Amino acid sequence: MKVTLEIEGPYETRSVQVVDEVSIGRADSATVAIDDAGLSRINTTFFIDDGELWVADENSTNGTILNGGRIEGRPRILRDGDHIEIGSGTSIIVRMGDAVSPNVQEPVDKPRVSQSSVVSASTPLPVPPGQQSPADAKSGGVPVVVAAAAIMTVLILLFGGIAFVVVSQMDNGPKGPGRTRTTASASIPVRVIDPLGGEDEEDLDDLIASWEVAEDEIVASDVADITAASAEEEDADLNVSAATLAEAQRKAFEPRPGEKGIRPAGLQVPKELYGDGVIKQKAKLREMNNTGYQQPMDFGDLAAKRISRELIEMPMAAASFYLDVGGSAQDKPFSSFSFRDGTAEIIPGHPKYDTIKQLADNFAGQRYDLNLPEHRKQIRRRLLRMFQPRAKPILKELADAYHGRFGRPLRVTSLTRSMDYQILLNQGNANSFKVRGEGALPPHTSGCAFDLARKHMPVDEQNFVMAKLAEMERDGKLDALVEYGVNACFHIFIYHDGNPPRQFAFVPGEYERFPFLAEMRIPRD
């Protein structure tokens, strides 16, 4: 069977024949490297097994879309004419030289060891070419790969147990009633995203492909009313009820005509919303780090920024927007976090206890009891509604324009996050990578970033928002990106001091790989 993949990428078109196995991604480690920033290093693999063509997603950030549906789990059989979408703008058409029988059954899952999977050594797997010889398959003998995996599993468990005992003996931190302490290695999952870096903090493609993960959707009935805002001018609009939030949600999701989704037909992405924003955001975040900005590591740090008014609280709903944030907030006791020391419960005597207690006693005129789980959850939600003061009028300008055109509120899905909350959100993200430490400054810990959900918007609404963002970016007010994948949204970043970054950092060859950067006359450093 002759199989050809007709690949159309953002900057090139090519045909590739599948003889045995072909992987597609943006790195040289893939069989076919495509210039598409939305691709993972190795994104998707096509392979022939038992005379049939299969496709497997290699746990990519933006996924593999087969005939409009996302591939999840094990590989799928392909037929002549099947259409695959990957990355930010790469499409693939399958062409088969041999006719396909009309009686072929619906595609079924087929076990396969993908390049990012972890499989039990006891699971029987029909694997692709090169991993098990025909002789092994016929004789029923144990393949070398499976045998080796079993041995490695035993060794890993053995040494893991030894390491656990050693670490336990080494942990001599403060203990006592009501106080817990864990090491940093225990509190940071092995696979955790660094939203300002992902796989490689210096790689532009990784910044785009592995940005962040969304919170759980907020449930209005689980949100408490804000009823006692202070007399401060900044707090005047905070008094909002859960019923108002629920009505805003209903209005945002009400049915209307037009194709919706991640890549609806007719989506028109302005050049301002491509990768240059990542470069400028990264440069500005570096400036913030160099000038002494203290990123919030935990909710105690967020409370301090709320008290000092370094960050201001946003109303959970208004006429032109509502905040779908805090859906993953927990009700457990507050704890501190650092990469060096891990976590410790914040109790009386802890350096951050008085700060949280001061805010709880008078949170813009409202009082909370730190001993009540529900109150702790509401405090967390209010702290997650905070923003850099310069960002508030920018969000309002964008939201007012959208509301004036379509009569419904913008759905804001993230504002400021503490580092420990960002880590919490990413614990279950299979596409994430280990946090690199205190040197990194994720955009949402800066107080300067916010996300707007877009999958619920018809294409005309998405195009309107993008056109407005492009206009505001040209005016020097913000930088914006279009994110794809599960967390499809518009990511917006404002400048904390009102000034775009003076210099941008590029890797060699960046202009050649991304021609639009040269067209926009972005300076090199």
N, C-alpha and C positions, 0 to 999 in steps of 0.2 A: 504494500500500500504506500503510495507516494503522498506525503503530507507536507503542505506548505502553509506557513503562517505569513499572512500579509499584514505587516506592522506599519501603522501610521502614527508617528510620534509628533511632538510639538514642532520639531525642526527638520524632520526627515521621514522618508518612506522607504521601506525595504521589504524584501521577501526572504524568508529563511526556511529551509527544508529541515524537517525533523526526521532524522535517521534513527536515533536512539533516544537521546534526551537533550532538551534545550532549556536553559534557564534564562530568564529575562529580568533585568534590574538596571540600576543606574551606576553600579560599580563594575570595575574591570573583572571582579571575581565571577560575574554572571557570564554565561556563554554569549549573550547578546546584550551589550550595554546601550541603553537608550538615554538621550539627554532629556530627562523629565524629572524635575525636582520633586514631584510627588511620589516617585517610586522609592521603594526600599532598596537596599544594596542588592539583595536578591529577592525579587518580588514574587515571581510566578514561574513554575516549572511545567513544561510539557514533556511527556514521555510516552513511549510505545511499549505496551506489555500485552502479550498474547494476541497480537495483531490488532489491538485497539489503542486509540489515542486517549490519553488521560491528561487532565490539568490539575495542578495542585497549587494552592496559595501557600507561600512560605512564611506564614504568620506576618504578612506585610502590614504596614501602618494603615494604608488606604484601601487595602483589600483587593480582591479579584472579582470582578462583576461578570458573570456569565449570563448572557441573554437577559440582562436586567436584574438578575438576582445574585446576591453576594454568596460566594462559596464559603462555607463554614465547615470545619472539620476535615474529613478525608476527601481525596480527589474525586473528580467527576469525569465520566466518559464524554468525549466530544464527538460531534457529527459534522459533516460537511456543511459549511455556511454558518456555523456557530459564531457568535460575536462576543468578544471579551474586551472589557475596559479595565485598565489599570492606571495607577499614578494619577496625575492631574490632567493629562490630555493625551493618553496613548490608547489606541484601539487596535484590536487584532481580529482578523477574519480567518477562519479555518477553511482551507481548501484541500480536499482529498481527491486523489486521482482515481481511486476505485469507487464504484457506486456503493452506496449504503443501503442495505436491505430495509424496506419499509416496515418490516416486522421487528426491528430492533426494539428491545424493551426500554423503558424509561431509565435514565442514568441511576446507578446505585452507588453507594459509598464503597470504596475499595481501600483496604488498609495500605498505608505506605509511610515509610519513614521520611518526613520532610526535613529540610535543613534546619528548622527551628523547633522540631517536635521532641518531646521526651516520651519514650514508650517503654512500658514494662518489658523486662527481658523474657517473661513467660508468655507474652502475647504472640500467637502465631501470625506472622506477617508475610503475605506475598509481596516481595519487594521488587523495585524496578531493576532494570538491567545493571549488571556490574556489582550488585550487592549479594547475590546468591546464584551459584552456578546451577545449570540444568541438572547436573549429576546429583547435587544435594537435594534438589526438588524431587527428583524421581526416587531416590533412595530413602527419602524421609529422614536422612541424617540431620543432625543439628548444624545449622550454618555457622561458620566461623564468627560472623558478626554478632549473632545472638549469643553464642557461647562467651564471646569476649564481653558483651554487655552484662551478662549474668555475673561474671567475675568482677567487673568494675563496680556493679551495684553492691556486691558484698563488701568490697574494699571501701567504697564510699561510706556505707553504713558503719563499718568498723571504725574508720578514722573520724567520722562525724561524731560518734559516741565518745571517742577519746578527747576530741576537741571540746565537746560540751562539758566534760568533767573538768578539763583544764581551765576553761573560761569561768566555770562556776567557782572554782577555787580562787581564781584571781580577782573576782568581784568582791572587793572589800569596802564598797561604798556605804553611805549612811543607811542604817536600817532602823526599824522601830515601829511602834503602832501607828498606822495611818500613813506611813512613808514607804514608797516603793522606788526602786531604782533599777534600771536596766542598762546594759552596755549599748553603745551606739550601734554596734554590729547587730545586736538583737532587735533594736527598734527600727532599723532601716532595712526593708526587705531587699533580698538579693537583686530582684528586678524591679527597680523603681525609676520612673522617668525623671530626668532633669529637664524641665520644660525649656530651659535655655541651652540645650545641647543634645539631649538624647544620646545617640550613639557616640558622637564626637562633638565636643563643644566648639571646635574650630571649623566644623564642616557646614557650609551653607545649606547643602541638601538635607542634612540631618535636622537642622533647625526647622526647616519647612515640614519635613516628613514626620517628625516625632515631637509635636509641640506640646500637647497636654491631653488630659482626659476630663470629661464633664462630670458634674455632680449629679446626684439623683434629682429628678424633677421635684420641685416643691409641691407640697400638698397644702392648699390654703386652709383646710379645716384643722391642720396641725400647727398653724401659725397663730401667735398671740397678737391681739390688738395693741397698737401703741396709743396710749391714751393720756399721757402726762408729759408731753414735750416741754422743755424749759422755755424761758422767755428769750433765750438767745436767738438772734436773727437766723443763724445757720440751722436752728432746730425747728423753725416755724412750720415747715411742711412735713414733719415726721409723723404727726398724728394721723395714722391710717389704720383702718380696720381690716381684719381678715376677709370680710365680705367684699370690701373694695378690691382686694387682691384677687379674690375668686372671680369677680366680674371682669377684671382686666385679663385674666387667663382665658375666660370664655370668649371674650372679644378677639383676642389674638388668634385663637384656634377655630373661630367660626368658619364654616365651609364657604368657599368661594371658588369660582371657575379658574382654570389655568393649571398647567402641569407644575407639580411640586417635586422636591427631592434634592439630591446632592448635585446632579448635573442635568437639570431639566432642559428640554429642547429650547433653543433660543437664548440660553444663558450668555450674556455678553460681559466678559470680565475686562475692565479697563487695565491698561498696562501699569498704571500706578499701583494696582493691587497684586502685582506679582512679587518676586523675591527681593526687590530692593528694600522693602520695608524691614525684612529680617536684618539686613546689614545695618540699616540706620538704628533700629531698635537695639541691636547688640552694641553698637558704638555708644549710644546714649546710656545704656545700662552700665557700660564700663565707666563712663564719666561719673555716674552716680556712685558706683563703688569707690572710685578714686577720690571723690570728695567727701567720703565718710558716711554715706547713707547706711543706716542700720536696718537691715531687712528683718521683718518680724519672724522669729523662729517659732513662736507659739502664740496662744491667745493672750498670755500675759503681756507679751510685747505689743499685740494689737490693742489691748486695753490702754497701755501707756500712750500709744499714738492717738487714741481717741480722746484721752484726757487732755493731752497737749494740743489738740486740734491740728496736729501734723496731717492727719487724715480726718475727713468729715464723713458723717453718716448720711446715706441717701435714703429717701423715703422708699418703702417697699413697693409702692405703686403711685402713679400719677396719671394724668390724662393721656400723656404721650408715651409712657413706658411703664414696665413693671419689672421687678427683680426676681428672677427665678434662681435665687442663690440660697445656700444654706440647707439644701435638701439632704445633704449627707452629714449635717451637724449632729454630734453625739450629745448625750446627756450625762456622761460620766464625769467624775471630778476633773478639774483642770490640772494639767501637768505641764512642766517645762520641758524644753527640748534643746539639745545641741548635738552637733555631729561628734563632738569629743566625748561627752558624758552620757549621751542617751537621754532618757526621760526620768523625771522624778515628780511625784504628786506635789501640787502646790497646796500646802497646808499652813496654818499659822506658824510663823518663824521662817518660812521660805521667803527669799528676797522679793518674789513677785506677788506674794499673797496680799500685801497691803494695797497694791495697785488694783488688783481685781476686786478686792473688797470695796475700795473707794468708788469704783465705777458701779458696782452692783448696788450700792447704797443710794446712788443718785445718777442713774443713767438717763441724762436729759430729762430729769424730773420724775423718772419712774424707778421704783425700788424692786430689787430682786433678792431672793434668799439663796445663797450659795449652797445650802443644804438640800435644796429641792431639785431633783433631776430635770424637771420640765423648765425650771427657771434657768438652769445652766445651759440647756439647749437654746433657749431664746436669746440669752446673752451671746452665745456663739453666732447665732444667725445675725444679730444686729452688728456684731463686729465684722462679719463677712460682707455687710452692706456698705463698707467704708470705701473711700475714694480719695485720690489726690485732689485738693481744692480746684486746681486749674481744669480738671477733667469734667467737673459737673456742668459748666456751661457748654462744653463741647458735646457731651452726650445729649444735653437738652436741645441744642441746635439740630442735631441729627434726628432725634426723636420727634421734635416738633414738625420737621419737614415731612417725615414719614406719616405722622398722624394727620397732618393737614392734607396730604394726598390721598390716603386710604382710610382714614377715620378709625384706625385701631392702634393699640399701643405696641411699641417695640418690646421684644422679649430679650432682656439682658440676662445672660446665663453665667457670668462670673465677673467679680470686681477684684477686691484685694483678698489674698489668701496668705495665711502663715505657712511657713515651710512644713511644719508637722501636718497641717491639713492637706497640703499638696501631696505629701508622701502618703497619707491615708487614702486619698483618692486614687493613687496609682498602684496600690498594692495588688490589685487584681488585673492590672493592665498588661496583657501578654506582650504588647508591642513596646514596652518601656524598658529603660536601662538604668543602671545604678546611678544614684545621685553622686555627683563628683565632690561634694563638700562645701565648705563655707565660702569658697571663692566664687561660686556661681550665684548669679542673681536672677532667678526666674522672673519673667515679666509681671506675673500676678502678685509677687511679693513686693514689687516696687510701688504699688498703689497707682500705677500709671496705665494699666491695661484693663480692657473690658471686652467681653465677647457678646455677640448678638447671634442668637439662633436663627437659622434660615431654612431648614428643611420643611418647616410648616408653611413657608411663604410660596405663593405662585411665582412663576418666573418674572412677571412684570414687576412684582414688589422687590425681588432680589436685584433686578437690574436697576431699579430706582435707587435703592440703598447704595449699591456700588457706585453709581454715577455721583451721588451726593458725597460719598467717601472720597472719590477721586478728586472732586472739586475742593474739598476741605484739605486733602493732602497737598494739592497744588498751592493752596494758600498757606502751607506751612503749619497747619494746626495739628496734624496727626499723621501717623503712618498706619496703613491697613493692609491686611492679608485676607485671602479667601482660603479657609481650611476645608478639606474634604474628609472623607472617611466617616467614622462613627460620630465624631464630634464636629460635624459640618457646621461652620459658623463663619461670621466675619470677626476677625481679631483686630482690635483697634488699640493703638498705643499713642499716648500723648506725651509731650515733653514737660518734665516736672518744673523746669525753669522757663518754659515758653520758647526755648531756642532749639532748633534742629542741631544735631551733632555737627561739629566742625569737620571731622574727618571720618572716613569709613575705612574699615579694614577689608581687603580683598585677598583671596588666595590667587596665585599665579594662574593666568588663563581664564579668569572669571568672565571677562568681557567676551572672549571668544565663545565660551559655553552659553552665556546668556546675553545675546545681542541687544536686548531691550535696555540693559544697563547703560551701554554706550549711547543709545539713542536719547536717553534721559539726561545725559551729560552729568552723571554722578561723578564727583571727583575721587581720585585715588588719594591714599595717604602716603 
